Amino acid sequence: MSVASPSGPAYDDHDRARWVPEAPKAADRSGAGARSDFERDRARVLHSAALRRLAAKTQVVGVGESDFPRTRLTHSLECAQIGRELAAALGADPDLVDAACLAHDLGHPPFGHNGETALAEFAAVCGGFEGNAQSLRVLTRLEAKALRADGTSAGLNLTRAVLDAATKYPWPKHEGDPKFGYYDDDVAVFGWLRAGAPDGRRCLEAQIMDWADDVAYSVHDLEDGVHAGHVDPAVLSDASVRQELAGLARETYSSAPAAELEEAAERLAALAFWPEDFDGSVRALAALKRMTSELIGRLTSTALGATRAAHGDGRLLRYAADLVVPLGVRAECAILKAVADLFVMRRDAALVMQARQREQLAELAAAVLAAAPRSLEPWLREAWAAATDDAARLRVVVDQLASLTDTSALAWWQRWTG
């Protein structure tokens, strides 16, 4: 991708503001080597404990099933690489988008979306659970970096623009919509980060992060599925399978008509780089890697071209433009997601494992709540003591559970329920 000209609007003091003012670092760099505010934010996320924990959290194929599958951490790194290149090509700040991409999954619990379902049920009486709302909580409260005047945590204390870019769903919980961006007790920081933003509208950087996320996980989850032997690349050659995938994609990932989704599947199968088979040989591995590279290029370059056609060649950032992703490309992305969903996540063995994981997480949640605050790690005990009611104490337990990895969740389950 070519990089846009630096001419045009720039990020201002409002965008670079932090919720809690900070004194300069004792060894602060100055002059030509000084880091920008967004470079600092990227470094803060990169060095956070929450990001490291993602190394042992499920993406699609479970942690520990083999040495190859991606985790939430590798997914976040790949999302950041895609996002920063697209941002640079559009004139947005690459470090800002990189930081948002690295941060976007920090709140996701153990066992992937399966764990999210279990925690949503457990937390129903205190406002529910949503991975993106939990990510905001990690960034602004749970990950210890900066302190407020009263000694409570301000999280990583990122700039307003980075927090806004990391907010995929800038609205509260609504009846019938499982996706939302913040819990009721985080309304103050949400209001601060959204100051001056159009109600319910995502900034361009958040849209780039969201599309980079979709591209990364749709393409790489397919690659993982093929490599693990769960997905035969030839499945898209079967008209009945394409029809089934279109139905699943429309049910879960897209509002496009089924016929349009079937056409998207046909287009994918007809691509010159789409592999015909996979036998694990060097030839097959190279072909599979070419497929992932070509698909990422296809999905991102089409969005870049459409956005430039709509908004011109100048520098695009914040609320000056929207990312334009053609419907046909969105349909192709939805089909890629449906392939991994059908052949990896809905396998009989996977469904049995997912049911067991939900049971274990529910059992662990009840046990940790019953034994709190003794069952909580030290960094959460002050929050428990400061909680004013049962709902607030339940939220602290949810914070503890969401921080666990797949590995530690099983260890905790054995400890507290054994």
C-alpha positions as CSV (number, residue, x, y, z in Angstrom):
1,M,0.0,0.0,0.0
2,S,1.2,3.5,-0.7
3,V,1.4,6.0,2.2
4,A,-0.8,9.0,2.0
5,S,0.6,12.5,1.9
6,P,1.1,14.0,5.4
7,S,-0.8,17.2,4.3
8,G,-4.2,17.8,5.7
9,P,-5.7,17.8,9.2
10,A,-3.7,16.6,12.2
11,Y,-4.4,15.2,15.7
12,D,-4.8,18.0,18.2
13,D,-4.5,18.5,22.0
14,H,-8.0,17.1,22.5
15,D,-7.0,13.9,20.7
16,R,-3.8,13.6,22.7
17,A,-5.2,14.3,26.1
18,R,-5.0,11.7,28.9
19,W,-7.8,11.2,31.5
20,V,-5.3,11.7,34.3
21,P,-2.6,14.3,33.8
22,E,0.9,12.9,34.0
23,A,4.2,14.4,35.0
24,P,7.1,14.0,32.6
25,K,9.2,10.8,33.0
26,A,12.4,11.1,35.0
27,A,14.4,10.0,31.9
28,D,12.1,11.5,29.3
29,R,13.6,11.7,25.8
30,S,13.6,15.0,24.0
31,G,14.5,16.4,20.6
32,A,14.6,14.2,17.5
33,G,14.4,11.0,19.4
34,A,11.2,11.9,21.4
35,R,8.3,9.5,21.1
36,S,4.9,10.7,20.1
37,D,1.9,10.3,22.4
38,F,0.6,7.5,20.3
39,E,3.9,5.7,20.2
40,R,3.8,5.8,24.0
41,D,0.3,4.4,24.0
42,R,1.4,1.5,21.7
43,A,4.3,0.8,24.0
44,R,2.0,0.8,27.1
45,V,-0.3,-1.8,25.5
46,L,2.6,-3.9,24.2
47,H,4.2,-4.1,27.6
48,S,1.0,-4.8,29.5
49,A,0.2,-7.9,31.5
50,A,-3.2,-8.1,29.8
51,L,-1.6,-8.5,26.4
52,R,0.8,-11.2,27.6
53,R,-2.1,-13.2,29.0
54,L,-3.6,-13.4,25.4
55,A,-0.8,-15.8,24.6
56,A,-2.8,-18.5,26.5
57,K,-6.3,-17.5,25.4
58,T,-8.2,-19.4,22.7
59,Q,-8.7,-17.8,19.3
60,V,-10.4,-20.7,17.5
61,V,-8.4,-23.9,17.8
62,G,-7.8,-24.4,21.5
63,V,-4.6,-23.5,23.3
64,G,-2.4,-26.5,23.6
65,E,-4.1,-28.6,20.9
66,S,-1.0,-28.2,18.7
67,D,2.0,-25.9,18.3
68,F,0.6,-24.2,15.2
69,P,-2.8,-22.5,16.0
70,R,-3.0,-18.9,16.7
71,T,-3.9,-17.5,20.1
72,R,-5.5,-14.2,21.0
73,L,-2.0,-12.7,21.2
74,T,-0.8,-13.8,17.7
75,H,-4.2,-12.7,16.3
76,S,-3.8,-9.2,18.0
77,L,-0.3,-8.9,16.5
78,E,-1.5,-9.8,13.0
79,C,-4.5,-7.4,13.4
80,A,-2.1,-4.6,14.4
81,Q,0.1,-5.2,11.3
82,I,-2.8,-5.1,9.0
83,G,-4.3,-2.1,10.8
84,R,-1.2,0.1,10.8
85,E,-0.5,-0.5,7.1
86,L,-4.1,0.5,6.2
87,A,-3.9,3.5,8.5
88,A,-0.6,4.7,6.9
89,A,-2.1,4.4,3.5
90,L,-5.1,6.5,4.5
91,G,-3.1,9.1,6.4
92,A,-4.2,8.2,9.9
93,D,-1.6,7.7,12.5
94,P,-0.2,4.1,12.3
95,D,0.9,3.9,15.9
96,L,-2.6,5.0,17.1
97,V,-4.3,2.3,15.1
98,D,-1.6,-0.2,16.0
99,A,-2.2,0.5,19.7
100,A,-6.0,0.1,19.2
101,C,-5.6,-3.2,17.4
102,L,-3.3,-4.5,20.1
103,A,-5.8,-3.5,22.7
104,H,-9.0,-4.6,21.1
105,D,-9.1,-8.1,22.6
106,L,-7.6,-7.4,26.0
107,G,-10.9,-8.0,27.8
108,H,-11.7,-11.3,26.2
109,P,-12.0,-14.1,28.8
110,P,-10.6,-17.7,28.7
111,F,-12.1,-20.1,26.2
112,G,-12.8,-17.6,23.5
113,H,-16.4,-16.6,22.7
114,N,-17.4,-19.7,24.6
115,G,-16.1,-18.2,27.8
116,E,-17.8,-14.9,26.9
117,T,-21.2,-16.7,26.8
118,A,-20.6,-18.3,30.2
119,L,-19.6,-15.0,31.9
120,A,-22.5,-13.1,30.3
121,E,-24.9,-15.6,32.0
122,F,-23.0,-15.3,35.3
123,A,-22.9,-11.5,35.2
124,A,-26.5,-11.0,34.0
125,V,-27.6,-9.3,37.4
126,C,-24.7,-6.8,37.3
127,G,-25.0,-5.6,33.7
128,G,-23.8,-8.7,31.8
129,F,-20.5,-9.3,30.1
130,E,-19.1,-8.2,26.7
131,G,-15.5,-8.6,25.7
132,N,-15.2,-5.1,24.2
133,A,-16.7,-3.5,27.2
134,Q,-14.3,-5.5,29.3
135,S,-11.4,-4.3,27.1
136,L,-12.3,-0.7,28.0
137,R,-12.3,-1.6,31.6
138,V,-8.9,-3.2,31.3
139,L,-7.5,-0.1,29.6
140,T,-9.0,2.4,32.0
141,R,-9.2,0.6,35.3
142,L,-7.7,-2.9,35.7
143,E,-4.2,-2.7,34.1
144,A,-2.2,-0.8,36.7
145,K,0.0,1.9,35.2
146,A,-1.3,5.3,36.3
147,L,-3.1,6.3,39.5
148,R,-5.8,8.9,40.2
149,A,-5.4,11.4,43.0
150,D,-7.4,9.1,45.3
151,G,-5.0,6.3,44.7
152,T,-7.3,4.2,42.5
153,S,-6.1,2.9,39.1
154,A,-6.6,4.8,35.9
155,G,-5.4,1.8,33.9
156,L,-2.9,2.5,31.2
157,N,-4.1,6.1,30.9
158,L,-4.1,6.1,27.1
159,T,-4.8,9.2,25.0
160,R,-8.4,10.0,24.1
161,A,-7.9,9.2,20.4
162,V,-6.4,5.7,21.1
163,L,-9.2,4.8,23.6
164,D,-11.8,6.0,21.0
165,A,-10.1,3.9,18.3
166,A,-10.2,0.9,20.5
167,T,-13.9,1.3,21.1
168,K,-15.6,-1.0,18.6
169,Y,-19.1,-0.4,19.9
170,P,-19.5,3.2,21.2
171,W,-22.9,2.7,22.9
172,P,-24.3,1.1,26.1
173,K,-26.1,-2.1,26.4
174,H,-29.4,-2.2,24.6
175,E,-32.1,-4.9,24.8
176,G,-31.7,-7.3,22.0
177,D,-28.2,-6.2,21.0
178,P,-25.4,-8.4,22.5
179,K,-22.7,-6.0,21.5
180,F,-21.9,-2.9,23.6
181,G,-18.9,-0.8,24.6
182,Y,-19.1,-0.1,28.3
183,Y,-20.7,-1.1,31.6
184,D,-22.7,1.4,33.6
185,D,-20.0,1.9,36.2
186,D,-17.5,2.9,33.4
187,V,-19.8,5.6,32.1
188,A,-17.6,8.5,33.3
189,V,-14.5,7.5,31.4
190,F,-16.6,6.5,28.3
191,G,-18.1,10.0,28.4
192,W,-14.6,11.5,28.6
193,L,-13.1,9.6,25.7
194,R,-16.2,10.3,23.5
195,A,-16.3,14.1,24.3
196,G,-17.0,15.9,21.0
197,A,-17.6,12.7,19.1
198,P,-20.8,12.1,17.1
199,D,-23.2,10.0,19.0
200,G,-22.9,6.3,18.2
201,R,-20.5,6.9,15.3
202,R,-17.1,5.2,15.3
203,C,-14.0,7.2,14.3
204,L,-12.1,6.2,11.2
205,E,-9.3,4.6,13.3
206,A,-11.9,2.4,15.0
207,Q,-13.3,1.4,11.7
208,I,-9.8,0.5,10.4
209,M,-9.2,-1.6,13.6
210,D,-12.5,-3.4,13.2
211,W,-11.9,-4.2,9.5
212,A,-8.3,-5.3,10.3
213,D,-9.8,-7.6,13.0
214,D,-12.3,-9.1,10.6
215,V,-9.6,-9.6,7.9
216,A,-7.1,-11.1,10.3
217,Y,-9.4,-13.6,12.0
218,S,-11.4,-14.6,8.9
219,V,-8.3,-15.4,6.9
220,H,-6.1,-16.8,9.6
221,D,-8.8,-18.9,11.2
222,L,-9.3,-20.5,7.8
223,E,-5.6,-21.1,7.6
224,D,-5.5,-22.7,11.1
225,G,-8.4,-24.9,10.2
226,V,-6.8,-26.2,7.0
227,H,-3.5,-26.8,8.7
228,A,-5.2,-28.7,11.5
229,G,-6.9,-30.9,9.0
230,H,-10.4,-29.7,9.8
231,V,-11.0,-27.8,6.6
232,D,-10.6,-29.2,3.1
233,P,-9.8,-26.3,0.7
234,A,-11.9,-28.0,-1.9
235,V,-15.1,-27.5,0.0
236,L,-16.0,-24.3,-1.9
237,S,-16.2,-26.3,-5.1
238,D,-19.3,-28.1,-3.8
239,A,-22.5,-26.1,-4.6
240,S,-24.4,-27.7,-1.6
241,V,-21.6,-26.7,0.8
242,R,-21.6,-23.1,-0.6
243,Q,-25.3,-23.0,0.0
244,E,-24.9,-24.2,3.6
245,L,-22.1,-21.7,4.2
246,A,-24.1,-18.9,2.8
247,G,-26.9,-19.7,5.2
248,L,-24.6,-19.8,8.2
249,A,-22.9,-16.6,7.1
250,R,-26.3,-14.8,6.8
251,E,-27.4,-16.2,10.1
252,T,-24.3,-15.1,12.0
253,Y,-22.0,-12.8,10.1
254,S,-23.8,-10.9,7.4
255,S,-27.1,-9.3,6.4
256,A,-26.4,-9.8,2.7
257,P,-28.9,-11.9,0.7
258,A,-28.1,-15.6,0.6
259,A,-27.6,-15.5,-3.2
260,E,-25.0,-12.8,-2.8
261,L,-23.2,-14.8,-0.2
262,E,-23.2,-17.9,-2.5
263,E,-21.8,-15.8,-5.3
264,A,-19.0,-14.6,-2.9
265,A,-18.2,-18.3,-2.1
266,E,-18.0,-19.0,-5.9
267,R,-15.7,-16.1,-6.4
268,L,-13.4,-17.3,-3.7
269,A,-13.3,-20.8,-5.0
270,A,-12.4,-19.5,-8.5
271,L,-9.4,-17.4,-7.4
272,A,-6.2,-18.5,-9.0
273,F,-4.4,-18.8,-5.6
274,W,-7.1,-20.8,-3.9
275,P,-5.5,-24.2,-3.1
276,E,-7.1,-27.4,-4.3
277,D,-5.9,-29.5,-1.5
278,F,-3.6,-29.7,1.5
279,D,-1.3,-32.6,2.4
280,G,1.1,-30.9,4.8
281,S,4.0,-30.9,2.3
282,V,6.3,-28.0,1.6
283,R,4.4,-27.3,-1.6
284,A,1.1,-27.3,0.3
285,L,2.4,-25.1,3.1
286,A,3.7,-22.5,0.5
287,A,0.3,-22.6,-1.3
288,L,-1.6,-22.1,1.9
289,K,0.6,-19.2,2.9
290,R,0.2,-17.6,-0.5
291,M,-3.6,-17.9,-0.1
292,T,-3.5,-16.1,3.3
293,S,-1.3,-13.3,1.9
294,E,-3.4,-12.9,-1.3
295,L,-6.7,-12.8,0.7
296,I,-5.4,-10.2,3.1
297,G,-4.2,-8.1,0.2
298,R,-7.6,-8.5,-1.6
299,L,-9.7,-7.6,1.4
300,T,-7.6,-4.6,2.5
301,S,-6.7,-3.1,-0.9
302,T,-10.3,-3.2,-2.0
303,A,-11.3,-1.2,1.1
304,L,-8.5,1.2,0.6
305,G,-9.5,1.8,-3.1
306,A,-13.1,2.3,-2.2
307,T,-12.4,4.7,0.6
308,R,-10.1,6.8,-1.6
309,A,-12.7,6.9,-4.3
310,A,-15.2,8.2,-1.8
311,H,-13.0,10.7,0.1
312,G,-10.2,11.7,-2.2
313,D,-6.4,11.5,-1.8
314,G,-5.9,13.7,1.3
315,R,-5.1,12.7,4.8
316,L,-8.1,10.9,6.5
317,L,-8.5,10.7,10.2
318,R,-10.9,10.8,13.2
319,Y,-14.4,11.9,12.0
320,A,-13.4,13.4,8.6
321,A,-14.2,10.1,6.7
322,D,-15.6,6.6,7.0
323,L,-13.9,3.4,5.9
324,V,-15.7,2.1,2.8
325,V,-15.7,-1.7,2.4
326,P,-17.7,-2.8,-0.7
327,L,-20.6,-5.2,0.1
328,G,-19.1,-8.0,-2.1
329,V,-15.9,-7.9,-0.1
330,R,-17.8,-8.0,3.1
331,A,-19.7,-11.0,1.8
332,E,-16.4,-12.8,1.0
333,C,-15.1,-12.1,4.5
334,A,-18.4,-13.5,6.0
335,I,-18.0,-16.7,3.9
336,L,-14.4,-17.1,5.2
337,K,-15.7,-16.8,8.8
338,A,-18.4,-19.3,8.1
339,V,-15.9,-21.9,6.8
340,A,-14.0,-21.8,10.1
341,D,-17.2,-21.8,12.1
342,L,-18.8,-24.8,10.3
343,F,-15.8,-27.0,10.0
344,V,-13.8,-26.1,13.1
345,M,-16.0,-24.6,15.8
346,R,-19.0,-26.8,15.1
347,R,-17.2,-30.1,15.0
348,D,-18.8,-32.6,17.4
349,A,-15.6,-32.9,19.5
350,A,-15.4,-29.1,19.7
351,L,-19.0,-28.7,20.8
352,V,-18.5,-31.3,23.5
353,M,-15.4,-29.4,24.7
354,Q,-17.1,-26.1,24.6
355,A,-20.0,-27.4,26.7
356,R,-17.6,-28.7,29.3
357,Q,-15.7,-25.4,29.3
358,R,-18.9,-23.4,30.0
359,E,-19.7,-25.8,32.9
360,Q,-16.2,-25.4,34.4
361,L,-16.3,-21.6,34.1
362,A,-19.7,-21.4,35.7
363,E,-18.6,-23.7,38.5
364,L,-15.5,-21.7,39.0
365,A,-17.4,-18.4,39.0
366,A,-19.7,-19.6,41.8
367,A,-16.8,-20.9,43.8
368,V,-14.7,-17.7,43.5
369,L,-17.7,-15.6,44.5
370,A,-18.5,-17.8,47.5
371,A,-14.8,-17.6,48.7
372,A,-14.2,-13.9,47.9
373,P,-12.2,-11.9,48.8
374,R,-9.9,-14.7,49.8
375,S,-10.2,-16.2,46.3
376,L,-9.3,-12.9,44.6
377,E,-5.8,-11.9,43.6
378,P,-4.4,-9.0,45.7
379,W,-4.8,-6.4,42.9
380,L,-8.6,-6.9,43.1
381,R,-9.1,-7.1,46.8
382,E,-9.3,-3.3,47.3
383,A,-12.0,-3.1,44.7
384,W,-13.9,-5.8,46.5
385,A,-13.6,-3.9,49.8
386,A,-14.7,-0.6,48.1
387,A,-17.7,-2.2,46.5
388,T,-21.0,-0.8,47.8
389,D,-23.4,-3.6,46.9
390,D,-23.7,-7.2,45.7
391,A,-23.7,-6.1,42.0
392,A,-20.4,-4.2,42.4
393,R,-18.8,-7.2,44.2
394,L,-20.0,-9.5,41.5
395,R,-18.4,-7.2,38.9
396,V,-15.1,-7.6,40.7
397,V,-15.4,-11.4,40.5
398,V,-16.1,-11.1,36.8
399,D,-13.0,-8.9,36.4
400,Q,-11.0,-11.7,38.1
401,L,-12.4,-14.5,35.9
402,A,-12.0,-12.5,32.7
403,S,-8.3,-11.9,33.4
404,L,-7.6,-15.7,33.5
405,T,-6.1,-17.6,30.6
406,D,-7.4,-21.0,29.4
407,T,-4.5,-22.6,31.4
408,S,-5.0,-20.7,34.6
409,A,-8.8,-21.0,34.5
410,L,-8.5,-24.8,34.5
411,A,-5.9,-24.6,37.3
412,W,-8.3,-22.4,39.3
413,W,-11.2,-24.7,38.6
414,Q,-9.2,-27.6,40.0
415,R,-8.2,-25.6,43.1
416,W,-11.5,-24.0,44.0
417,T,-14.0,-26.8,43.0
418,G,-11.9,-29.9,43.6
